Amino acid sequence: MPALGALVAQPLFVLTDTAMVGHLGEEVLAGMSIGSTIVTTAVGLSIFLAYVTTPLVARRLGAGDRAGAIRAGIDGMWLGLGLGVALLLVGLAVAFPLVGAFTSSPGAAAAARAYLTVSLWGLPGMLVVIAATGLLRGLQNTRVPLVIAVTGAVVNAGLNFVFIYPMGMGVAGSALGTAVTETLMAAAFVVIAVRAARAAGVSLRPGIGDPRQALSASAFMLLRTLTLRASMLLLVWTAGRLGVPELAALQITLAVFNLLAFALDALAIAAQAMVGHDLGAGERDSVRSLTWLLVRWGLVLGLALGLVIAALSPVLGRLFASDAGVLSVVPAGLLAMAVFVPLYAVVFVLDGVLIGAGDARYLAWAGFAPLAAFALLAWWLVAAGVSGAWGIAWLWIAYGGGNMAVRAATLVLRARGTRWLEVGAG
């Protein structure tokens, strides 16, 4: 449960923002869809900070090297801070042309730029949070990330309401509230990490320790994340070609999708720490049995969540928007997405298991096939000129039946083998 709560709290930021911004109009919501996708892409490209740190810390802890485990986490936090500052500067420089590539609507573009240029300032803090979360999860501590994430979600909701409505900042207020919250969360994680380092006698100076394995794993995890985020950018770009109501509706369905994804991924995040720990201790058989147990749990959870979303699809959109054009499109998108939730569960669980095992090279190269499959289907959808409810439904069918189905096949094939079951501290 702590792993689930910590993961679900982060997409609650997006859900809260979408619910508040959605009632400002379809162009504002469409603009937020573009701006938030660009920011989450930057964050997503940096998720390797947690995905590399968690198993590395867990393996060292499993091998009895607690000081080395904490040092690996501190290195990751320094890397996160530096990368966050770099992404902030680059993002500010390219914000305007990036937005223009997604929409030709002046209103949507203006809202996207307002959201993006403010939200980027939260990136340094968010990347420190990601790396610090990897440190604590690797140390088998999921409760502290849960407390910080839930507190952050509550603070974010309050700040956003004040900035958007009483202060009249609109979509920029939503971005400001999130950026401030992310910075405060980073400060809390830094305090906790400093205490852990001092207790273990670990240096706090910047460094990357032994760079060979960490840099290799980071490069492959970055490549993996590039293909995943390219698929998500393609999803938003395709919706932008369908029309403004479709793009606004996509933001609502994406907010729900992200909540589902992170809830399902809780099993995978828990698996990352357990798989890394058990492989570090040489317990290969335990890892294999754990893998398929988590897959079964994921299927059950995915089926239950899919049924809930399908049942709520006629009314769920009203929580996030009041525009009739947007509301007429949302239910079809939610229904199409709900069909594939059990498949999403298999993907997230096996992805987390292989990340925990340090199988970054395979995950990196296996990501190109799903991207290619989805790109072909997205091209067909735009060429066919489908729009409205059918357009958003076919878009989610293309994503689930193309990208996710192919990704599931590559992961199942790998998990059935033994090459990823390497034991030792790593």
ChimeraX attribute file (.defattr): number of C-alpha atoms within 10 A of each C-alpha:
attribute: neighborCount
match mode: 1-to-1
recipient: residues
	/A:1	12
	/A:2	16
	/A:3	22
	/A:4	19
	/A:5	19
	/A:6	23
	/A:7	24
	/A:8	24
	/A:9	24
	/A:10	19
	/A:11	22
	/A:12	22
	/A:13	25
	/A:14	25
	/A:15	23
	/A:16	21
	/A:17	27
	/A:18	25
	/A:19	18
	/A:20	22
	/A:21	27
	/A:22	28
	/A:23	16
	/A:24	17
	/A:25	15
	/A:26	26
	/A:27	22
	/A:28	24
	/A:29	33
	/A:30	33
	/A:31	32
	/A:32	32
	/A:33	26
	/A:34	30
	/A:35	29
	/A:36	21
	/A:37	21
	/A:38	24
	/A:39	21
	/A:40	17
	/A:41	19
	/A:42	20
	/A:43	21
	/A:44	18
	/A:45	19
	/A:46	26
	/A:47	21
	/A:48	27
	/A:49	30
	/A:50	28
	/A:51	28
	/A:52	31
	/A:53	33
	/A:54	34
	/A:55	33
	/A:56	33
	/A:57	32
	/A:58	34
	/A:59	34
	/A:60	25
	/A:61	23
	/A:62	24
	/A:63	19
	/A:64	14
	/A:65	14
	/A:66	18
	/A:67	19
	/A:68	18
	/A:69	27
	/A:70	30
	/A:71	25
	/A:72	25
	/A:73	29
	/A:74	30
	/A:75	22
	/A:76	28
	/A:77	31
	/A:78	20
	/A:79	19
	/A:80	27
	/A:81	19
	/A:82	13
	/A:83	16
	/A:84	24
	/A:85	18
	/A:86	13
	/A:87	19
	/A:88	19
	/A:89	12
	/A:90	12
	/A:91	20
	/A:92	15
	/A:93	12
	/A:94	11
	/A:95	18
	/A:96	17
	/A:97	10
	/A:98	17
	/A:99	21
	/A:100	17
	/A:101	12
	/A:102	23
	/A:103	23
	/A:104	14
	/A:105	15
	/A:106	12
	/A:107	15
	/A:108	28
	/A:109	25
	/A:110	18
	/A:111	23
	/A:112	32
	/A:113	24
	/A:114	24
	/A:115	26
	/A:116	28
	/A:117	21
	/A:118	20
	/A:119	26
	/A:120	30
	/A:121	24
	/A:122	24
	/A:123	27
	/A:124	23
	/A:125	24
	/A:126	25
	/A:127	31
	/A:128	30
	/A:129	29
	/A:130	24
	/A:131	32
	/A:132	30
	/A:133	30
	/A:134	34
	/A:135	32
	/A:136	27
	/A:137	26
	/A:138	34
	/A:139	23
	/A:140	17
	/A:141	16
	/A:142	23
	/A:143	16
	/A:144	16
	/A:145	26
	/A:146	22
	/A:147	15
	/A:148	19
	/A:149	25
	/A:150	19
	/A:151	14
	/A:152	23
	/A:153	22
	/A:154	15
	/A:155	18
	/A:156	25
	/A:157	21
	/A:158	13
	/A:159	18
	/A:160	29
	/A:161	21
	/A:162	15
	/A:163	19
	/A:164	22
	/A:165	15
	/A:166	10
	/A:167	11
	/A:168	12
	/A:169	17
	/A:170	21
	/A:171	29
	/A:172	23
	/A:173	25
	/A:174	31
	/A:175	30
	/A:176	25
	/A:177	25
	/A:178	27
	/A:179	21
	/A:180	19
	/A:181	26
	/A:182	27
	/A:183	20
	/A:184	19
	/A:185	19
	/A:186	24
	/A:187	15
	/A:188	14
	/A:189	22
	/A:190	17
	/A:191	10
	/A:192	13
	/A:193	22
	/A:194	16
	/A:195	12
	/A:196	17
	/A:197	18
	/A:198	12
	/A:199	10
	/A:200	14
	/A:201	12
	/A:202	18
	/A:203	15
	/A:204	15
	/A:205	10
	/A:206	12
	/A:207	16
	/A:208	17
	/A:209	12
	/A:210	9
	/A:211	10
	/A:212	10
	/A:213	13
	/A:214	18
	/A:215	13
	/A:216	14
	/A:217	23
	/A:218	22
	/A:219	17
	/A:220	20
	/A:221	27
	/A:222	21
	/A:223	20
	/A:224	22
	/A:225	21
	/A:226	20
	/A:227	21
	/A:228	21
	/A:229	20
	/A:230	15
	/A:231	23
	/A:232	20
	/A:233	17
	/A:234	19
	/A:235	21
	/A:236	26
	/A:237	17
	/A:238	22
	/A:239	28
	/A:240	24
	/A:241	18
	/A:242	20
	/A:243	18
	/A:244	25
	/A:245	26
	/A:246	30
	/A:247	32
	/A:248	34
	/A:249	33
	/A:250	28
	/A:251	27
	/A:252	29
	/A:253	26
	/A:254	25
	/A:255	22
	/A:256	20
	/A:257	20
	/A:258	17
	/A:259	21
	/A:260	21
	/A:261	21
	/A:262	22
	/A:263	24
	/A:264	28
	/A:265	26
	/A:266	23
	/A:267	24
	/A:268	31
	/A:269	30
	/A:270	23
	/A:271	26
	/A:272	30
	/A:273	31
	/A:274	26
	/A:275	31
	/A:276	33
	/A:277	31
	/A:278	23
	/A:279	27
	/A:280	25
	/A:281	19
	/A:282	19
	/A:283	16
	/A:284	17
	/A:285	11
	/A:286	13
	/A:287	21
	/A:288	17
	/A:289	10
	/A:290	15
	/A:291	20
	/A:292	17
	/A:293	11
	/A:294	20
	/A:295	20
	/A:296	14
	/A:297	15
	/A:298	27
	/A:299	19
	/A:300	14
	/A:301	17
	/A:302	25
	/A:303	18
	/A:304	14
	/A:305	18
	/A:306	22
	/A:307	16
	/A:308	12
	/A:309	21
	/A:310	19
	/A:311	14
	/A:312	14
	/A:313	20
	/A:314	16
	/A:315	11
	/A:316	19
	/A:317	24
	/A:318	18
	/A:319	14
	/A:320	25
	/A:321	25
	/A:322	15
	/A:323	17
	/A:324	11
	/A:325	17
	/A:326	28
	/A:327	24
	/A:328	16
	/A:329	24
	/A:330	29
	/A:331	24
	/A:332	24
	/A:333	27
	/A:334	29
	/A:335	22
	/A:336	23
	/A:337	27
	/A:338	28
	/A:339	20
	/A:340	20
	/A:341	27
	/A:342	20
	/A:343	20
	/A:344	26
	/A:345	29
	/A:346	28
	/A:347	26
	/A:348	25
	/A:349	29
	/A:350	27
	/A:351	25
	/A:352	23
	/A:353	31
	/A:354	24
	/A:355	29
	/A:356	31
	/A:357	28
	/A:358	28
	/A:359	20
	/A:360	26
	/A:361	17
	/A:362	18
	/A:363	22
	/A:364	20
	/A:365	14
	/A:366	19
	/A:367	22
	/A:368	20
	/A:369	16
	/A:370	23
	/A:371	23
	/A:372	16
	/A:373	20
	/A:374	25
	/A:375	21
	/A:376	12
	/A:377	19
	/A:378	24
	/A:379	12
	/A:380	13
	/A:381	21
	/A:382	17
	/A:383	9
	/A:384	10
	/A:385	10
	/A:386	17
	/A:387	20
	/A:388	20
	/A:389	21
	/A:390	14
	/A:391	23
	/A:392	30
	/A:393	22
	/A:394	21
	/A:395	28
	/A:396	24
	/A:397	22
	/A:398	24
	/A:399	25
	/A:400	22
	/A:401	20
	/A:402	21
	/A:403	24
	/A:404	24
	/A:405	20
	/A:406	21
	/A:407	26
	/A:408	19
	/A:409	14
	/A:410	19
	/A:411	22
	/A:412	14
	/A:413	9
	/A:414	17
	/A:415	18
	/A:416	12
	/A:417	10
	/A:418	10
	/A:419	9
	/A:420	17
	/A:421	19
	/A:422	17
	/A:423	17
	/A:424	16
	/A:425	22
	/A:426	17
